[in-house]
Amino acid sequence: MNTAWIWTLLLAILLVSTVLFFLVQMRSYFHTEVLPWVQRSMDIKARKGQQCRILRTEADGPNTVEIVSPTCEDGLPHTVRPHTIRMTEAVWSSDRRDTILVHERVHLQQRQMPDEWKRFYAEHWGYTFPETVPMEVMDRKDIRSNPDTSENPFPVWQTRYWFVEVYDDPVTPSIRHSHVEIWDNQTQSWSRSLPQDWQRFFCGESCPHQYEHPHELSAEYSTDSSWNCSAAITLREFQKRYRS
């Protein structure tokens, strides 16, 4: 067989293999995961250019921590399945990792035991999740989605107050820049002011930072045992029953 022909064939095989390898790598690099909590156009805009590539996994007891690309959810830790937490390498390597894991494990339990958590919220905190949401809430275009609350995104407190997290800037929305607005069923108006009765129950010397949803309230109370408000005390009693 002609030696030159053999070398040409080998060169062609090498070239094809290199191209295929490159295409596979590029597909992985540019792959955009379909995120079920991203539905509205403003949510899509806020995540433009972000990627949620899984770089490696770490064990966390019965759970898995997926170390993801730095831009995934703008670098914010979150949960995606009943036993899966996601965070960036920067968060995993930081001195805040243990505190963040406590926070995210609460969100995992909320995914694993949705009925128990809903019952607790209704019986002890006054939160429910009606199937019918006011049009004034549903029609807002600036709602900021949250993977940790996406399965029940619209809580109402005492059947009157609907808490909604919205983007600060609807023109250039950012996941890291948002605030809470409250729809009052009774006055038929929006407000940023927390109801006084709510503050008496959920606040101590200060109010929680993430108060847009009872899931986030629960996670925030769980990372700091110094909370002594009525909401935190009843939460601790509830959690004692389900310690693993």
C-alpha positions as CSV (number, residue, x, y, z in Angstrom):
1,M,0.0,0.0,0.0
2,N,1.2,3.5,-0.8
3,T,2.8,5.1,2.3
4,A,1.7,8.5,1.3
5,W,-1.9,7.3,1.1
6,I,-1.7,5.8,4.6
7,W,-0.3,9.0,6.0
8,T,-3.1,11.0,4.3
9,L,-5.7,8.7,5.7
10,L,-4.2,8.9,9.2
11,L,-4.1,12.7,8.9
12,A,-7.7,12.8,7.8
13,I,-8.8,10.6,10.7
14,L,-6.9,12.9,13.1
15,L,-8.5,16.0,11.6
16,V,-12.0,14.6,11.8
17,S,-11.4,13.5,15.4
18,T,-10.1,16.9,16.4
19,V,-13.1,18.6,14.8
20,L,-15.6,16.3,16.5
21,F,-13.9,16.8,19.9
22,F,-14.0,20.6,19.4
23,L,-17.7,20.5,18.4
24,V,-18.6,18.4,21.5
25,Q,-16.7,20.8,23.8
26,M,-18.3,23.9,22.2
27,R,-21.8,22.3,22.5
28,S,-21.1,21.8,26.2
29,Y,-19.8,25.3,26.6
30,F,-22.7,27.0,24.9
31,H,-25.4,24.7,26.1
32,T,-28.1,26.7,27.9
33,E,-30.1,24.6,30.4
34,V,-33.8,25.0,30.3
35,L,-34.6,26.5,33.7
36,P,-38.2,25.7,34.7
37,W,-38.5,28.8,37.0
38,V,-37.6,31.2,34.2
39,Q,-40.8,31.9,32.3
40,R,-41.3,35.7,32.0
41,S,-39.4,37.7,29.4
42,M,-37.8,39.9,32.1
43,D,-36.5,36.8,33.9
44,I,-34.9,35.7,30.6
45,K,-33.4,39.1,30.1
46,A,-32.0,39.1,33.6
47,R,-30.2,35.8,32.9
48,K,-28.9,36.7,29.4
49,G,-25.4,35.3,28.9
50,Q,-25.5,33.2,32.1
51,Q,-24.6,29.5,32.0
52,C,-25.3,26.7,34.4
53,R,-22.7,24.2,33.5
54,I,-22.0,21.5,36.1
55,L,-18.2,21.5,36.7
56,R,-18.1,18.8,39.3
57,T,-20.2,17.4,42.2
58,E,-19.6,17.1,45.9
59,A,-21.4,15.0,48.5
60,D,-23.4,16.6,51.3
61,G,-24.8,13.6,53.3
62,P,-27.7,12.2,51.2
63,N,-27.6,15.3,49.0
64,T,-25.5,16.4,46.1
65,V,-23.9,19.8,45.6
66,E,-23.3,20.7,42.0
67,I,-20.4,23.1,41.5
68,V,-21.5,25.2,38.6
69,S,-20.1,27.9,36.3
70,P,-19.7,31.3,38.0
71,T,-22.6,33.0,36.1
72,C,-25.2,30.4,37.0
73,E,-28.1,32.4,38.6
74,D,-25.6,35.3,38.8
75,G,-23.5,33.2,41.2
76,L,-26.3,32.8,43.8
77,P,-26.6,29.4,45.6
78,H,-30.0,27.6,45.0
79,T,-31.7,24.2,44.8
80,V,-32.9,22.5,41.7
81,R,-34.3,19.1,42.8
82,P,-35.2,17.5,46.2
83,H,-31.6,16.4,46.8
84,T,-29.5,18.9,44.7
85,I,-27.9,22.1,45.7
86,R,-26.1,24.3,43.3
87,M,-23.3,26.8,44.1
88,T,-20.2,28.3,42.4
89,E,-16.6,27.3,43.3
90,A,-16.2,30.7,44.9
91,V,-19.1,30.0,47.3
92,W,-18.0,26.4,47.9
93,S,-14.5,27.6,48.8
94,S,-15.6,30.5,51.0
95,D,-15.9,30.6,54.8
96,R,-19.7,31.1,54.3
97,R,-20.1,27.6,52.9
98,D,-21.5,25.9,56.0
99,T,-24.0,28.7,56.7
100,I,-25.1,28.6,53.1
101,L,-25.5,24.8,53.2
102,V,-27.8,25.1,56.2
103,H,-29.9,27.6,54.3
104,E,-30.1,25.5,51.2
105,R,-30.8,22.3,53.1
106,V,-34.0,23.9,54.4
107,H,-35.0,24.5,50.8
108,L,-34.3,20.8,50.0
109,Q,-36.6,19.8,52.9
110,Q,-39.2,22.1,51.6
111,R,-39.0,20.3,48.2
112,Q,-39.0,16.9,49.9
113,M,-41.9,17.5,52.3
114,P,-44.1,20.2,50.6
115,D,-47.4,19.1,52.3
116,E,-45.9,19.3,55.8
117,W,-44.4,22.7,55.2
118,K,-47.7,24.0,53.7
119,R,-49.5,22.7,56.7
120,F,-47.1,24.4,59.1
121,Y,-47.3,27.7,57.2
122,A,-51.1,27.7,57.3
123,E,-51.5,26.6,60.9
124,H,-48.7,28.6,62.5
125,W,-47.7,31.4,60.2
126,G,-50.9,32.3,58.5
127,Y,-49.6,31.7,55.0
128,T,-51.5,29.9,52.3
129,F,-51.0,29.3,48.5
130,P,-54.4,29.7,46.8
131,E,-54.9,28.3,43.3
132,T,-56.4,31.6,42.3
133,V,-54.0,34.5,42.3
134,P,-55.2,38.1,41.9
135,M,-54.9,39.5,38.4
136,E,-53.0,42.5,39.7
137,V,-50.3,40.0,40.9
138,M,-50.3,37.7,37.9
139,D,-50.1,40.5,35.4
140,R,-47.0,42.1,36.7
141,K,-44.2,41.8,34.1
142,D,-41.4,42.6,36.6
143,I,-41.7,39.6,38.9
144,R,-38.3,38.1,39.8
145,S,-38.4,34.3,39.8
146,N,-36.6,32.2,42.5
147,P,-35.7,28.6,42.0
148,D,-36.2,27.9,45.7
149,T,-39.8,29.1,45.7
150,S,-40.8,28.3,42.1
151,E,-43.1,25.4,42.9
152,N,-45.4,27.7,45.0
153,P,-44.4,31.3,44.0
154,F,-47.3,33.3,45.3
155,P,-47.9,33.2,49.1
156,V,-50.7,35.2,50.7
157,W,-50.6,36.1,54.4
158,Q,-53.8,36.2,56.4
159,T,-55.7,35.8,53.1
160,R,-55.0,39.5,52.5
161,Y,-51.4,40.4,51.7
162,W,-49.6,39.0,48.6
163,F,-45.9,39.2,48.8
164,V,-44.1,39.6,45.4
165,E,-40.4,40.0,44.6
166,V,-39.9,42.3,41.7
167,Y,-36.8,43.7,39.8
168,D,-35.5,47.1,40.8
169,D,-34.9,48.1,37.2
170,P,-37.3,46.7,34.6
171,V,-35.2,48.1,31.8
172,T,-31.9,46.3,32.8
173,P,-33.1,43.7,35.3
174,S,-30.6,42.0,37.5
175,I,-31.1,38.9,39.7
176,R,-29.2,40.6,42.5
177,H,-31.2,43.8,42.5
178,S,-34.8,43.4,43.6
179,H,-37.3,44.4,46.2
180,V,-40.6,43.2,47.7
181,E,-44.0,44.8,47.0
182,I,-47.2,43.7,48.7
183,W,-50.6,43.6,47.2
184,D,-53.3,44.4,49.7
185,N,-56.6,42.6,48.8
186,Q,-58.6,44.8,51.1
187,T,-57.4,48.2,50.0
188,Q,-56.7,47.0,46.4
189,S,-53.3,48.7,46.4
190,W,-49.6,48.0,46.2
191,S,-47.2,49.0,49.0
192,R,-43.6,48.4,50.1
193,S,-44.5,48.8,53.8
194,L,-44.7,45.7,55.9
195,P,-48.1,45.3,57.8
196,Q,-47.6,46.0,61.5
197,D,-49.2,42.7,62.6
198,W,-46.7,40.9,60.3
199,Q,-43.8,42.7,61.8
200,R,-44.9,41.9,65.3
201,F,-44.9,38.2,64.5
202,F,-41.9,37.8,62.1
203,C,-39.5,40.5,63.2
204,G,-37.2,40.7,66.3
205,E,-34.9,43.7,66.8
206,S,-34.9,43.8,63.0
207,C,-36.8,42.2,60.2
208,P,-35.5,39.3,58.1
209,H,-33.7,40.2,54.9
210,Q,-35.5,37.8,52.7
211,Y,-39.2,38.1,53.6
212,E,-40.7,37.7,50.1
213,H,-41.7,34.1,50.7
214,P,-42.1,31.8,53.8
215,H,-39.6,29.4,52.3
216,E,-37.0,32.2,52.5
217,L,-38.0,33.3,55.9
218,S,-37.6,29.7,57.2
219,A,-34.2,29.4,55.6
220,E,-33.0,32.7,57.1
221,Y,-34.2,31.9,60.6
222,S,-32.6,28.5,60.4
223,T,-29.1,29.9,59.8
224,D,-29.2,32.1,62.9
225,S,-30.4,30.7,66.2
226,S,-30.5,34.2,67.8
227,W,-33.9,34.9,66.2
228,N,-36.4,35.0,69.0
229,C,-39.5,36.3,67.3
230,S,-42.7,34.2,67.4
231,A,-42.3,33.0,63.9
232,A,-38.7,31.7,64.5
233,I,-39.8,30.0,67.8
234,T,-42.7,28.1,66.1
235,L,-40.4,27.1,63.2
236,R,-37.8,25.6,65.6
237,E,-40.6,23.5,67.2
238,F,-41.7,22.3,63.8
239,Q,-38.2,21.4,62.7
240,K,-37.5,19.4,65.8
241,R,-40.0,16.8,64.6
242,Y,-38.2,16.3,61.4
243,R,-34.5,16.3,62.4
244,S,-32.7,13.7,60.3
